[in-house]
Amino acid sequence: MKNAIIATILLIVLVNLSAAQKANVMPITTASNEARELFMKGLDKFDNVELPAAAKYFDQAIAEDPDFALAYCYRAVSGGGSQVINKNFEKARSLAGNASKGEQLLISYFDAGYRGRTVEMKKDLDKLVSMYPGDKRVMLYTAYYYYGTENYKEAIKYFKKVASIDKNFPPAYNMLGYSYSAVGNFKSAEQSFKEYIRLNPDMPNPYDSYAELLLKMGRYDESIAQYQKALDLDETFISGLYGVGNAHLFKGNSEEARTHYDKALAGSNSIDDKLTAMSYKAWSYLFDDNPDDAVRTFEERRSLAEKENQRTSAFYSAAYAGLIQCELGDPSDGLARLQDISSKLDNADLTTAERENLRVNIDSWLAYAYAANDMLDEAGATADAFAEEIEPRGNPAEKKTLEMLLGIIDYKSGNYDDAVDRLSKLEPDPLIMYHHAMALNMKGDKEGSRALLTKISNWNRNELFLAMVWTNTKSALRK
């Protein structure tokens, strides 16, 4: 019987490999047709960013085939908190040797992303592209890589390649929309999102994505209407509640916004969604110039994370509170919070990847906190330590953070020319633009400074860096 089972598995693998080679796509290795069908249903949900629904299908596929390496990998990246992620990545790695070479590379790619190892991700992708140039998902993940590293020109090129392989593959148009939006081409972004809706009219995410663009464009009531369409299709689609809240926030109705964040918090069974809802709520207080309630909410978030054994989220919650104090409260208290977090990290119950990622982030936050306290020697030394830590990781986002920190230190040191030169070269975000604007102002370029501040005021995304600089941006524009 054992030999018969092994023969059956080998036959399935060989059939899969033969079909995949003919189709120029990566094979999927499983001994169970039922597991395969469930996995493909999960993959469809995953492609359309319905992660809780995807996770259920991947769990069912794993139940049908406990040796299904790729299903564990996708289950890991479908969320559920750090314990779920770590457990499933560990299982995927342990079973990868039984899967095809392509699946091994894909597991390695996702795992490297979780560990912040961008250089490793790119190596895996290059091999996958070489092996399976006709696989739309291989191309999709390559495009995601470029999008995540803010190389939007390359991202657009690869998302178009995905569409050329399968013109009816909805995720290509979703991410084309986001990529065009990132470069300010709102017309093409809107066309892409409308095509996404046309291809997937019965799923909530297309309406959610289009709503996010409308919010970015300042078309708040239209945005709310699209978010509501998503919720009408699936009342458990928590992202829709965040979105309605964010649209109300930028309309100037923060109390109404917080009612929707609270609905998301109460209505979700996912710890990821609950923590996200609390982040949105905390940031919303900063738009009201109320840092005390923002800090209080992040303290509540840390308590929830600790209760649910989400250790990294507990660290991040404490860090966000410290960063807020550095910018809008008492900078010395903010620095003390971050120093306390740093001192506790080495002895925390974390995986190696979690500890490494947190160490990198904490050192960047500490450099920022020292600069906020005008402790510029300490800021420079910490930035140097951060530079050494990120060098082997090869993560463009971390290199951007380093350049931002050095630009802020230049600004705080009175080296305004150097600050402007450094910050002007970076892909903009609100924190970068704010310090760039302040440096321009000190150089006497009032018009350039005001243009950046205006861009910040129209950013329309409920996120930490915008919330941190919102009050000071508005104050500067009133002068």
Order of alpha helices (4+ residues) and beta strands (2+ residues): alpha-alpha-alpha-alpha-alpha-alpha-alpha-alpha-alpha-alpha-alpha-alpha-alpha-alpha-alpha-alpha-alpha-alpha-alpha-alpha-alpha-alpha-alpha-alpha-alpha-alpha
